[in-house]
Amino acid sequence: MRSINYNLAEQSRFYAGRERWVAAGLSIFNLAEEHAGQIWLEQGELVFGTTALLEAVQALSEEMEQVHQAEVALQAERQAHIARAMARMSPKV
């Protein structure tokens, strides 16, 4: 039963993070659409017409990065959990 609860909790954390990531990404697109005249490319780089707009996009990008880092940590935790389970099942020589 503990394994089922662990897996459900792990999946719940993953999908909650994924929802945050998608919401932040959609917010970036919405900002870009709402402020289309204030965002442009200049010599291959995005330029923002206002500091507030730049900071809003940076905050949303940071949110996406935090979710990514949490997913990386969750995957490492999952791999360690599997390794421990495999070690318990391995025959002792």
C-alpha distances in whole Angstrom, upper triangle without the diagonal:
4,5,5,6,9,10,11,12,14,15,17,18,20,21,22,24,26,27,29,30,32,33,35,36,37,39,41,42,43,45,47,48,49,51,52,56,54,52,54,54,57,57,54,52,51,53,52,55,54,52,49,48,48,46,44,43,42,40,38,38,36,34,33,33,31,28,29,29,25,24,26,24,20,21,22,19,17,20,19,15,16,19,17,15,18,20,17,17,21,24,26,29
4,5,5,6,9,10,10,12,14,15,16,18,20,21,22,24,26,27,29,30,31,33,35,36,37,39,41,42,43,45,46,48,49,51,54,52,50,52,52,55,55,52,50,49,51,50,53,51,49,47,46,45,43,41,41,40,37,36,36,34,31,31,31,28,26,27,26,22,22,23,21,18,19,19,16,14,17,16,13,14,17,15,13,16,18,16,17,20,23,24,28
4,5,5,6,9,10,10,12,14,15,16,18,20,21,22,24,26,27,28,30,32,33,34,36,38,39,40,42,44,45,46,48,49,52,51,49,50,50,53,53,49,48,47,49,48,51,50,48,46,45,44,42,40,39,38,36,34,34,33,30,29,29,27,24,25,24,21,20,21,19,16,16,17,14,12,14,14,10,11,14,13,10,14,16,14,15,18,21,23,27
4,5,5,6,9,10,11,12,14,15,16,18,20,21,22,24,26,27,28,30,31,33,34,36,37,39,40,42,43,44,46,47,51,50,48,49,49,52,53,49,47,46,48,48,50,49,47,45,44,43,42,39,38,38,36,33,33,32,29,28,29,27,24,24,24,21,20,21,20,16,17,19,16,13,16,17,13,14,17,16,14,17,19,18,18,21,24,26,30
4,5,5,6,8,10,10,12,14,15,16,18,20,21,23,24,26,27,29,30,31,33,35,36,37,39,41,42,43,45,46,49,48,46,48,48,51,52,48,46,45,47,46,49,47,45,43,42,42,39,37,37,36,33,32,32,30,27,27,27,25,22,23,23,20,19,21,19,15,17,18,15,14,17,17,13,15,18,17,15,19,21,19,20,23,26,28,32
4,6,5,6,9,10,11,12,14,15,17,18,20,21,23,24,26,27,29,30,32,33,35,36,38,39,41,42,44,45,48,46,44,46,46,49,49,46,44,43,45,44,47,46,43,41,40,40,37,36,35,34,31,30,30,28,25,25,25,22,20,21,20,17,16,17,15,12,13,15,11,10,13,13,10,12,15,14,13,16,18,17,18,21,25,26,30
4,5,5,6,8,10,10,12,14,15,16,18,20,21,22,24,26,27,28,30,32,33,34,36,38,39,40,42,43,46,45,43,44,44,47,47,44,42,41,43,43,46,45,43,41,40,39,37,35,34,33,31,29,29,27,25,23,24,22,19,19,19,16,15,16,15,11,12,14,12,9,12,13,11,11,15,15,13,16,19,18,19,22,25,27,30
4,5,5,6,9,10,11,12,14,15,16,18,20,21,22,24,26,27,28,30,32,32,34,36,37,38,40,41,45,44,42,44,44,47,47,44,42,41,43,42,45,43,42,39,38,38,36,34,33,32,30,28,28,27,24,23,24,22,18,20,20,17,15,18,17,13,14,17,14,12,16,17,14,15,19,18,17,20,22,22,22,25,28,31,34
4,5,5,6,9,10,10,12,14,15,17,18,20,21,23,24,26,27,29,31,31,33,35,36,37,39,40,44,42,40,42,43,45,46,43,41,39,41,40,43,41,39,37,36,35,33,31,31,30,27,26,26,24,21,21,22,19,16,18,18,14,14,16,15,11,13,15,13,12,15,16,14,15,19,18,17,21,23,22,23,26,29,31,34
4,5,5,6,9,10,11,12,14,16,17,18,20,21,23,24,26,27,29,30,32,33,35,36,38,39,42,41,38,40,40,43,43,40,38,37,39,38,41,40,38,36,35,34,32,30,29,28,26,24,24,23,20,19,19,17,14,15,15,11,10,13,11,8,10,12,10,8,12,13,11,13,16,16,16,19,21,21,22,24,28,30,33
4,5,5,6,8,10,10,12,14,15,16,18,20,21,22,24,26,27,28,30,32,33,34,36,37,40,39,37,39,39,42,42,39,37,36,38,37,40,39,37,35,34,33,32,29,28,28,26,23,23,22,20,18,19,17,14,15,16,13,11,14,13,10,11,14,12,11,14,16,14,15,18,19,18,20,23,23,24,26,30,32,35
4,5,5,6,9,10,11,12,14,15,16,18,20,21,22,25,26,27,29,30,31,32,34,36,39,38,36,38,39,41,42,39,37,35,37,36,39,37,36,34,32,32,30,28,27,27,24,22,22,22,18,17,19,17,13,15,16,13,12,15,15,11,13,16,14,13,17,18,17,18,21,22,21,24,26,26,27,29,33,35,38
4,6,5,6,9,10,11,12,14,15,17,18,20,21,23,25,26,27,29,30,31,33,34,38,36,34,36,36,39,40,37,35,33,35,34,37,35,33,31,30,29,27,25,24,24,21,19,20,18,15,15,16,13,10,12,13,9,9,12,11,9,11,14,12,12,16,17,16,18,20,21,21,23,25,26,27,29,33,35,38
4,6,5,6,9,10,11,12,14,15,16,18,20,21,23,24,26,27,29,30,32,33,36,35,32,34,34,37,38,34,32,31,33,32,35,34,33,31,29,28,27,25,23,23,21,18,18,17,15,13,14,12,9,10,11,8,7,10,11,8,9,13,12,11,14,16,16,17,20,21,21,23,25,26,27,29,33,34,37
4,5,5,6,9,10,10,12,14,15,16,18,20,21,22,24,26,27,28,30,31,34,33,31,33,34,37,38,34,32,30,33,32,34,33,32,30,28,28,26,24,23,23,21,18,18,18,15,13,15,14,10,12,14,11,10,13,14,11,13,16,16,15,18,20,19,20,23,24,24,26,28,29,29,32,35,37,40
4,5,5,6,9,10,11,13,14,15,17,19,20,21,23,25,26,27,29,30,33,32,30,32,33,36,37,34,32,30,32,30,33,32,30,28,26,26,24,22,21,21,19,16,17,16,13,12,14,13,9,12,14,11,11,14,15,12,15,18,17,17,20,21,21,22,25,26,26,28,30,31,32,34,38,39,42
4,5,5,6,9,10,11,12,14,15,17,19,20,21,23,24,26,27,28,31,30,28,30,30,33,34,31,29,27,29,28,31,29,28,26,24,23,22,20,18,18,16,14,14,13,10,9,11,9,6,8,10,8,8,11,12,10,13,16,15,16,18,20,20,22,24,25,26,28,30,31,32,34,37,39,42
4,5,5,6,9,10,11,12,14,15,17,18,20,21,23,24,26,27,30,29,27,28,29,32,33,29,28,26,28,27,30,29,28,26,24,23,22,20,18,18,17,14,14,14,11,9,11,11,7,9,12,10,9,12,14,12,13,17,17,17,19,22,21,22,25,26,27,28,31,32,32,34,38,40,43
4,5,5,6,9,10,11,12,14,15,16,18,20,21,22,24,25,29,28,26,28,29,32,34,30,28,26,28,26,29,28,27,25,23,23,22,19,18,18,16,13,14,15,11,10,13,13,9,12,14,13,12,16,17,15,17,20,20,20,23,25,24,25,28,30,29,31,34,35,35,37,41,43,46
4,6,5,6,9,10,10,12,14,15,16,18,20,21,22,24,27,26,24,26,27,30,32,29,26,24,25,24,26,25,24,22,20,20,18,15,15,15,13,10,11,11,8,7,11,10,7,10,13,11,12,15,16,15,17,20,20,21,23,25,25,27,29,30,31,33,35,36,37,39,42,44,47
4,5,5,6,9,10,11,13,14,15,17,19,20,21,22,25,24,22,24,24,27,29,25,23,21,23,22,25,24,23,21,19,18,17,15,13,14,12,9,9,10,7,5,8,9,6,8,11,11,11,14,15,15,16,19,20,20,22,25,25,26,28,30,31,32,34,36,36,38,42,44,46
4,5,5,6,8,10,11,12,14,15,16,18,20,21,24,23,21,23,24,27,29,25,24,21,23,22,25,24,24,22,19,19,19,16,14,15,14,10,11,13,10,8,12,12,10,11,15,14,14,17,19,18,19,22,23,23,25,27,27,28,31,32,33,34,37,38,38,40,44,46,48
4,5,5,6,9,10,10,12,14,15,16,18,19,23,22,20,23,24,27,29,26,24,21,23,21,23,23,22,19,17,18,17,14,13,14,13,9,11,13,10,9,13,13,11,13,16,16,16,19,21,20,21,24,25,25,27,30,30,31,33,35,35,37,39,40,41,43,47,48,51
4,5,5,6,9,10,10,12,14,15,16,18,21,19,18,20,22,24,26,23,21,18,20,18,20,20,19,16,14,14,13,10,9,11,9,5,7,9,7,6,10,11,10,12,15,15,15,18,20,20,21,24,25,25,27,29,30,31,33,35,36,37,39,41,42,43,47,49,51
4,5,5,6,9,10,11,13,14,15,16,19,18,16,18,19,22,24,21,19,16,18,17,20,20,19,18,15,15,15,12,9,11,11,7,8,11,9,7,11,13,11,12,16,16,16,18,21,21,22,24,26,26,28,30,31,32,34,36,36,38,40,41,42,44,47,49,51
4,5,5,6,9,10,10,12,14,15,18,18,16,19,20,23,26,23,21,18,19,18,20,20,20,18,15,16,16,13,11,14,13,10,11,14,12,11,14,16,14,16,19,19,19,22,24,24,25,27,28,28,31,33,33,34,37,38,39,40,42,44,44,46,50,52,54
4,5,5,6,9,10,10,12,14,17,16,15,18,20,23,25,23,20,17,18,16,18,17,17,15,12,13,13,9,8,11,11,7,10,13,11,11,14,16,15,17,20,20,20,23,25,25,26,29,30,30,32,34,35,36,38,40,40,42,44,45,46,48,52,53,56
4,5,5,6,9,10,10,12,15,13,12,14,16,19,21,19,16,13,14,13,15,15,15,13,10,10,11,8,6,9,10,7,8,11,11,10,13,15,15,16,19,20,20,23,25,25,26,29,30,31,32,35,35,36,38,40,41,42,44,46,47,48,52,54,56
4,5,5,6,9,10,10,14,13,11,14,15,19,21,19,17,14,15,14,16,17,17,16,12,13,15,12,9,13,13,10,11,15,14,13,16,18,18,19,22,23,22,25,27,27,28,31,32,32,34,36,37,38,40,42,43,44,46,48,48,50,53,55,57
4,5,5,6,8,10,13,13,12,15,18,21,24,22,19,16,17,15,16,16,17,15,12,14,15,11,10,14,14,11,13,16,16,15,18,20,20,21,24,25,25,27,29,29,30,33,34,34,36,39,39,40,42,44,45,46,48,50,50,52,56,58,60
4,5,5,6,8,11,10,10,13,16,19,22,20,17,14,14,11,12,12,13,11,8,10,11,8,8,12,12,10,12,15,15,15,18,20,20,21,24,25,25,28,30,30,31,34,35,35,37,39,40,41,43,45,46,47,49,51,52,53,57,59,61
4,6,5,5,9,8,7,10,12,16,19,17,15,11,11,10,11,12,14,13,9,11,13,11,9,12,14,12,13,16,17,16,19,21,21,22,25,26,26,28,31,31,32,34,36,36,38,40,41,42,44,46,47,48,50,52,53,54,58,59,61
4,6,5,9,10,9,12,15,18,21,19,18,14,15,13,14,15,17,15,12,14,16,14,12,16,17,15,16,20,20,19,22,24,24,25,28,29,29,31,33,33,34,37,38,38,40,43,43,44,46,48,49,50,52,54,54,56,60,61,64
4,6,8,9,10,13,16,19,23,22,19,16,15,13,13,13,15,14,11,13,15,13,12,16,17,15,17,20,20,20,23,25,25,26,29,30,30,32,34,35,36,38,40,40,42,44,45,46,48,50,50,52,54,55,56,58,62,63,66
4,5,5,7,10,14,16,20,19,17,13,12,9,9,10,13,11,8,11,13,12,11,15,16,15,17,20,20,20,23,25,25,26,29,30,31,33,35,36,37,39,40,41,43,45,46,47,49,51,51,53,55,56,57,59,63,64,66
4,5,6,8,11,14,18,17,15,12,11,10,10,12,15,14,11,13,16,14,13,17,18,17,18,21,22,22,24,26,27,27,30,31,32,33,36,36,37,40,41,42,43,46,47,47,49,51,52,53,55,57,58,59,63,64,66
4,6,7,11,13,17,17,15,12,11,9,8,11,14,14,12,13,17,16,15,18,20,20,20,23,25,24,26,29,30,30,33,34,35,36,39,39,40,42,44,45,46,48,50,51,52,54,55,56,58,60,61,62,66,67,69
4,7,10,12,16,16,14,10,8,6,5,7,11,11,8,10,13,13,12,15,17,17,18,21,22,22,24,26,27,28,30,32,33,34,36,37,38,40,42,43,44,46,48,49,51,52,54,55,57,58,59,61,64,66,68
4,7,10,13,13,10,7,6,5,6,9,11,12,9,9,13,13,11,13,16,16,16,19,20,20,22,24,25,25,28,30,30,31,34,35,36,38,40,40,42,44,45,46,48,50,51,52,54,56,57,58,61,63,65
4,6,10,10,8,6,5,7,8,12,14,15,12,12,16,16,14,16,19,18,18,21,23,22,23,26,27,27,29,31,32,32,35,36,37,39,41,42,42,45,46,47,48,51,52,53,55,57,57,58,62,63,65
4,7,6,5,5,6,9,11,14,16,18,15,13,17,18,15,16,20,19,18,21,23,22,23,26,27,26,28,31,31,32,34,36,36,38,40,41,41,44,46,46,47,50,51,52,53,56,56,57,61,62,63
4,5,5,6,7,10,12,15,16,19,16,15,18,20,17,18,22,22,20,23,25,24,25,28,29,28,30,33,33,33,36,38,38,39,42,43,43,45,48,48,49,52,53,53,55,58,58,59,62,64,65
4,6,9,10,13,15,18,19,22,20,17,21,22,20,20,24,24,22,24,27,26,25,29,30,29,30,34,34,33,36,38,38,39,42,43,43,45,47,48,48,51,53,53,54,57,58,58,61,63,64
4,7,9,13,16,18,19,21,19,16,20,21,18,18,22,21,19,21,24,23,22,26,27,25,27,30,30,30,33,35,34,36,39,39,39,42,44,44,45,48,49,49,51,54,54,54,58,59,60
4,6,10,13,15,15,18,15,13,16,17,14,14,18,18,16,18,21,20,20,23,25,23,25,28,28,28,31,33,33,34,37,38,38,40,42,43,44,46,48,48,50,52,53,54,57,58,60
4,7,10,12,13,15,12,10,13,14,11,12,16,15,14,17,19,18,19,22,23,22,24,27,27,28,30,32,32,34,36,37,38,40,42,43,44,46,48,48,50,52,53,54,57,59,60
4,7,9,10,12,10,8,12,13,11,12,16,16,15,18,20,20,21,24,25,25,27,29,30,30,33,35,35,36,39,40,41,43,44,46,47,49,50,51,53,55,56,57,60,61,63
4,6,7,9,7,6,9,11,9,11,14,15,14,17,19,19,20,23,24,25,26,29,30,30,33,34,35,37,39,40,41,43,44,46,47,49,50,51,53,55,56,57,61,62,64
4,7,9,7,8,11,12,12,14,16,17,18,20,22,22,24,26,27,28,30,32,33,34,36,37,39,40,42,43,44,46,48,49,50,52,54,55,57,58,60,61,64,65,67
4,5,5,6,9,10,11,12,14,16,17,18,20,22,23,24,26,27,29,31,32,33,35,36,38,39,41,42,44,45,47,48,50,51,53,54,56,57,59,60,64,65,67
4,5,5,6,9,10,10,12,14,15,16,18,20,21,22,24,25,26,28,30,31,32,34,36,37,38,40,42,43,44,46,47,49,51,52,53,55,57,58,61,62,64
4,5,5,6,9,10,10,12,14,15,17,19,20,21,23,24,25,27,29,30,31,33,35,36,37,39,41,42,43,45,46,48,49,51,52,54,56,57,60,61,64
4,5,5,6,9,10,11,12,14,15,17,18,20,22,23,24,26,27,29,30,32,33,35,36,38,39,41,42,44,45,47,48,50,51,53,54,56,59,60,62
4,5,5,6,9,10,10,12,14,15,16,18,20,21,22,24,26,27,28,30,31,33,34,36,37,39,40,42,43,45,46,48,49,51,52,54,57,58,60
4,5,5,6,9,10,10,12,14,15,16,18,20,21,22,24,25,27,28,30,31,32,34,36,37,38,40,42,43,45,46,48,49,51,52,56,57,59
4,5,5,6,9,10,11,13,14,15,17,19,20,21,23,25,26,27,29,31,32,33,35,36,37,39,41,42,44,45,47,48,50,51,55,56,58
4,5,5,6,9,10,11,12,14,15,17,18,20,21,23,24,26,27,29,30,31,33,35,36,37,39,41,42,43,45,47,48,49,53,54,56
4,5,5,6,9,10,10,12,14,15,16,18,20,21,22,24,25,27,28,30,31,33,34,36,37,39,40,42,43,45,46,48,51,52,54
4,5,5,6,9,10,10,13,14,15,16,18,20,21,22,24,26,27,28,30,32,33,35,36,37,39,41,42,43,45,46,50,51,53
4,5,5,6,9,10,11,13,14,15,17,19,20,21,23,25,26,27,29,30,31,33,35,36,37,39,41,42,44,45,49,50,52
4,5,5,6,9,10,11,12,14,15,17,18,20,21,23,24,26,27,29,30,32,33,35,36,37,39,41,42,43,47,48,50
4,5,5,6,9,10,10,12,14,15,16,18,20,21,22,24,26,27,28,30,31,33,34,36,37,39,41,42,45,46,48
4,5,5,6,9,10,11,12,14,15,16,18,20,21,22,24,26,27,29,30,32,33,35,36,38,39,41,44,45,48
4,5,5,6,9,10,11,12,14,15,17,19,20,21,23,24,26,27,29,30,31,33,35,36,38,39,43,44,46
4,5,5,6,9,10,10,12,14,15,17,18,20,21,23,24,26,27,29,30,31,33,35,36,37,41,42,44
4,5,5,6,9,10,11,12,14,15,16,18,20,21,22,24,26,27,28,30,31,33,35,36,40,41,43
4,5,5,6,9,10,10,12,14,15,16,18,20,21,22,24,26,27,28,30,31,33,34,38,39,42
4,5,5,6,9,10,11,12,14,15,17,18,20,21,23,24,26,27,29,30,32,33,37,38,40
4,5,5,6,9,10,11,12,14,15,17,18,20,21,23,24,26,27,29,30,31,35,36,38
4,5,5,6,9,10,10,12,14,15,16,18,20,21,22,24,26,27,29,30,34,35,37
4,5,5,6,9,10,10,12,14,15,16,18,20,21,22,24,26,27,28,32,33,36
4,5,5,6,9,10,11,12,14,15,17,18,20,21,23,25,26,27,31,32,34
4,5,5,6,9,10,11,12,14,15,16,18,20,21,23,24,26,29,30,32
4,5,5,6,9,10,10,12,14,15,16,18,20,21,23,24,28,29,32
4,5,5,6,9,10,11,12,14,15,16,18,20,21,22,26,27,30
4,5,5,6,9,10,10,12,14,15,16,19,20,21,24,25,28
4,5,5,6,9,10,11,12,14,15,17,19,20,24,24,27
4,5,5,6,9,10,11,12,14,15,17,18,22,23,26
4,5,5,6,9,10,10,12,14,15,16,20,21,24
4,5,5,6,9,10,10,12,14,15,19,20,22
4,5,5,6,9,10,11,13,14,18,19,22
4,5,5,6,9,10,11,12,16,18,20
4,5,5,6,9,10,10,14,15,18
4,5,5,6,9,10,13,14,17
4,5,5,6,9,12,14,17
4,5,5,6,10,12,15
4,5,5,8,9,12
4,6,8,9,13
4,6,9,12
4,6,9
4,6
4
